[in-house]
Amino acid sequence: MAEPKNPFRYFNSSPEVIRLVVMMYVKYPLSLRNVEDLLFERGIDVCHETVRFWWNRFGPIFAAEIKRKRSAQLRQHTQWRWHLDEVYVKINGEMHYLWRAVDHEGEVLESFASKTRDKAAALKIIKRLMKRYGKPQAIVTDGLRSYGAALKEIGNVDRQEIGRWLNNRAENSHQPFRRRERAMERFRRMKTLQKFAAVHGTVHNHFNQERHLISRDLYRERRSAALAEWREVMA
């Protein structure tokens, strides 16, 4: 079997610097020029356009590698409950929708951008989820009828749960993305929205260590492990 090609082979910068740039831009609510200034303070002189190019080139690659490993782990356990929700995202004055699915622990499973909020869009994200993770015991949604119609078509309408506060976990999962959206001064194309939402969700999962639920020592241990794993992505 042929060895996978090195994604850094045509770049003069070290992989460590590229990983740092992608992590800073995707994980934190920073603009391209903010990242440029912070790197310069560390003795790394790169242009903000280089930051843009690197996250576009390497962000999806890193996210896909992390998601592949996490998906294999998640499929080994029973999927208790999914939470599905959609938010409005304005692109060039036109309304679009970003669908997001999280599990019972708040981990983002899938993000999907669409121009409509109908049955077809709901069916598409649900099929993506089931193909990658299997079927859950319950699917929590809001009162949007598109979810019920989509679940009825695939024969899982009995798994749907609707309640006033049941879907707060999905609502809260939108907050980190909204902070990034403000820092980026909104999106200009749906393709960029889809790419960034997918990368951002995976990176957020990787560094989300549930700080409010664990002790300080355990949090430091998990955070160090997450950083070490990030530095080894595509090594």
C-alpha positions as CSV (number, residue, x, y, z in Angstrom):
1,M,0.0,0.0,0.0
2,A,1.4,3.4,-1.0
3,E,2.1,5.8,1.8
4,P,-0.1,8.9,2.0
5,K,1.5,12.0,0.6
6,N,2.8,14.6,3.0
7,P,0.4,17.6,2.8
8,F,3.3,20.0,3.9
9,R,5.7,18.9,1.1
10,Y,5.4,22.2,-1.0
11,F,5.6,24.6,2.0
12,N,8.7,26.2,3.4
13,S,7.1,26.8,6.8
14,S,7.2,24.1,9.4
15,P,4.2,21.9,10.1
16,E,4.2,23.1,13.7
17,V,3.7,26.8,12.6
18,I,0.9,25.8,10.2
19,R,-0.9,23.8,12.9
20,L,-0.6,26.7,15.3
21,V,-2.0,29.2,12.7
22,V,-5.0,27.0,11.9
23,M,-5.7,26.3,15.6
24,M,-5.6,30.0,16.5
25,Y,-7.9,31.1,13.7
26,V,-10.5,28.4,14.0
27,K,-10.6,27.8,17.7
28,Y,-10.5,31.4,19.0
29,P,-12.7,34.4,17.9
30,L,-9.8,36.2,16.1
31,S,-9.7,37.9,12.8
32,L,-7.0,37.2,10.2
33,R,-5.0,40.3,11.2
34,N,-5.4,39.4,14.9
35,V,-3.7,36.1,14.2
36,E,-1.0,37.9,12.2
37,D,-0.2,40.2,15.1
38,L,-0.1,37.5,17.7
39,L,2.2,35.4,15.6
40,F,4.5,38.4,15.0
41,E,4.7,38.8,18.8
42,R,6.0,35.2,19.0
43,G,8.6,35.9,16.3
44,I,6.7,34.4,13.4
45,D,6.3,36.8,10.5
46,V,3.4,35.8,8.2
47,C,0.9,37.8,6.3
48,H,-2.8,37.7,7.1
49,E,-3.4,36.4,3.6
50,T,-1.1,33.5,4.4
51,V,-3.3,32.8,7.5
52,R,-6.4,32.7,5.2
53,F,-4.7,30.4,2.7
54,W,-3.5,28.0,5.4
55,W,-6.8,27.6,7.1
56,N,-8.5,27.1,3.8
57,R,-6.0,24.5,2.7
58,F,-5.2,22.6,6.0
59,G,-8.3,23.2,8.1
60,P,-10.5,20.7,6.3
61,I,-7.5,18.2,6.2
62,F,-6.9,18.4,10.0
63,A,-10.7,18.3,10.8
64,A,-11.2,15.2,8.6
65,E,-8.4,13.3,10.3
66,I,-9.7,14.2,13.8
67,K,-13.3,13.4,12.8
68,R,-12.4,10.0,11.3
69,K,-10.8,9.0,14.6
70,R,-13.7,10.3,16.8
71,S,-16.3,8.8,14.5
72,A,-14.8,5.4,15.0
73,Q,-14.9,5.8,18.7
74,L,-18.5,7.1,18.8
75,R,-19.8,4.1,16.7
76,Q,-18.5,1.8,19.4
77,H,-21.1,3.2,21.9
78,T,-24.8,3.4,21.9
79,Q,-26.2,6.7,20.6
80,W,-28.5,7.8,23.3
81,R,-29.9,11.0,22.1
82,W,-29.3,13.5,19.3
83,H,-30.3,17.2,19.4
84,L,-31.1,18.9,16.1
85,D,-31.5,22.6,15.5
86,E,-31.1,25.2,12.8
87,V,-30.1,28.9,12.9
88,Y,-30.4,31.8,10.5
89,V,-27.2,32.9,8.8
90,K,-27.3,36.0,6.5
91,I,-25.0,35.9,3.4
92,N,-24.9,39.0,1.3
93,G,-28.3,40.0,2.6
94,E,-29.9,36.7,1.8
95,M,-31.2,34.3,4.5
96,H,-29.6,30.9,4.8
97,Y,-29.8,28.1,7.4
98,L,-27.1,26.3,9.3
99,W,-28.3,22.9,10.6
100,R,-26.4,21.4,13.5
101,A,-26.7,18.1,15.4
102,V,-25.1,17.4,18.8
103,D,-25.1,14.3,20.9
104,H,-26.3,14.0,24.6
105,E,-22.9,15.3,25.8
106,G,-23.0,18.4,23.6
107,E,-20.4,17.2,21.0
108,V,-21.1,18.5,17.5
109,L,-21.8,15.6,15.2
110,E,-22.6,17.3,11.9
111,S,-23.1,20.8,10.4
112,F,-25.0,21.4,7.2
113,A,-25.8,24.7,5.4
114,S,-28.8,25.1,3.1
115,K,-30.9,27.7,1.4
116,T,-34.1,26.2,2.6
117,R,-35.6,25.0,5.9
118,D,-37.8,22.3,4.4
119,K,-38.2,18.5,4.6
120,A,-35.5,17.8,2.0
121,A,-32.8,19.7,4.0
122,A,-33.8,18.0,7.3
123,L,-33.8,14.6,5.6
124,K,-30.3,15.2,4.2
125,I,-28.7,16.0,7.6
126,I,-30.5,13.1,9.3
127,K,-29.4,10.6,6.6
128,R,-25.8,11.9,7.0
129,L,-25.9,11.4,10.7
130,M,-27.3,7.8,10.5
131,K,-24.9,6.8,7.8
132,R,-21.9,7.9,9.9
133,Y,-23.0,7.1,13.5
134,G,-25.9,4.7,13.3
135,K,-29.4,5.2,14.8
136,P,-30.0,6.9,18.2
137,Q,-32.5,6.0,20.8
138,A,-34.1,9.5,20.6
139,I,-33.9,12.6,18.4
140,V,-34.8,15.9,20.1
141,T,-36.0,18.7,17.9
142,D,-37.9,21.9,18.0
143,G,-41.4,22.3,16.7
144,L,-40.4,22.7,13.0
145,R,-42.6,20.3,11.0
146,S,-39.7,19.5,8.6
147,Y,-38.2,17.2,11.2
148,G,-41.3,15.2,11.7
149,A,-41.9,14.8,7.9
150,A,-38.3,13.7,7.4
151,L,-38.4,11.2,10.2
152,K,-41.7,9.8,9.0
153,E,-40.2,9.1,5.6
154,I,-37.4,7.0,7.0
155,G,-39.6,5.3,9.5
156,N,-38.2,6.8,12.7
157,V,-40.9,9.2,13.7
158,D,-41.4,7.3,17.0
159,R,-37.9,8.4,18.1
160,Q,-38.7,12.1,17.9
161,E,-39.0,14.2,21.1
162,I,-40.3,17.8,21.2
163,G,-40.3,20.0,24.2
164,R,-40.0,23.6,25.2
165,W,-36.6,23.2,27.0
166,L,-35.5,19.8,25.8
167,N,-33.4,21.2,23.0
168,N,-31.4,23.7,25.0
169,R,-28.2,21.7,24.3
170,A,-28.5,22.3,20.6
171,E,-29.3,26.0,21.2
172,N,-26.2,26.4,23.3
173,S,-24.0,24.7,20.7
174,H,-24.6,27.7,18.4
175,Q,-22.9,30.2,20.7
176,P,-19.2,29.4,19.8
177,F,-20.1,29.6,16.1
178,R,-21.9,32.9,16.6
179,R,-18.8,34.4,18.2
180,R,-16.7,33.3,15.3
181,E,-19.2,34.7,12.8
182,R,-19.0,38.2,14.4
183,A,-15.2,38.1,14.3
184,M,-15.2,37.1,10.7
185,E,-17.8,39.9,9.9
186,R,-20.2,37.4,8.5
187,F,-19.9,35.1,5.5
188,R,-20.0,36.0,1.8
189,R,-20.6,32.5,0.3
190,M,-22.5,29.5,1.4
191,K,-19.5,27.3,0.4
192,T,-17.3,29.1,2.9
193,L,-20.0,28.8,5.5
194,Q,-20.2,25.1,5.1
195,K,-16.5,24.6,5.1
196,F,-15.9,26.8,8.2
197,A,-18.8,25.4,10.2
198,A,-17.6,21.8,9.6
199,V,-14.0,22.6,10.5
200,H,-15.0,24.8,13.5
201,G,-17.3,22.1,14.9
202,T,-14.6,19.4,14.8
203,V,-11.9,21.6,16.3
204,H,-14.3,22.7,19.0
205,N,-15.0,19.1,19.9
206,H,-11.3,18.3,20.1
207,F,-10.5,21.0,22.6
208,N,-13.8,20.9,24.5
209,Q,-12.9,19.1,27.8
210,E,-16.0,19.9,29.8
211,R,-14.1,22.1,32.2
212,H,-17.1,22.8,34.4
213,L,-17.6,19.0,35.1
214,I,-14.1,17.9,36.1
215,S,-11.4,18.8,38.5
216,R,-8.6,21.2,37.7
217,D,-5.9,18.5,37.6
218,L,-8.0,16.3,35.3
219,Y,-8.7,19.3,33.1
220,R,-5.0,20.1,32.7
221,E,-4.2,16.5,31.9
222,R,-6.9,16.3,29.2
223,R,-6.0,19.7,27.7
224,S,-2.3,18.6,27.5
225,A,-3.4,15.4,25.7
226,A,-5.6,17.3,23.3
227,L,-2.8,19.7,22.4
228,A,-0.3,16.9,22.0
229,E,-2.7,15.1,19.7
230,W,-3.3,18.3,17.6
231,R,0.5,18.7,17.1
232,E,0.6,15.1,15.7
233,V,-2.2,15.6,13.2
234,M,-0.9,14.5,9.7
235,A,2.6,14.3,11.2
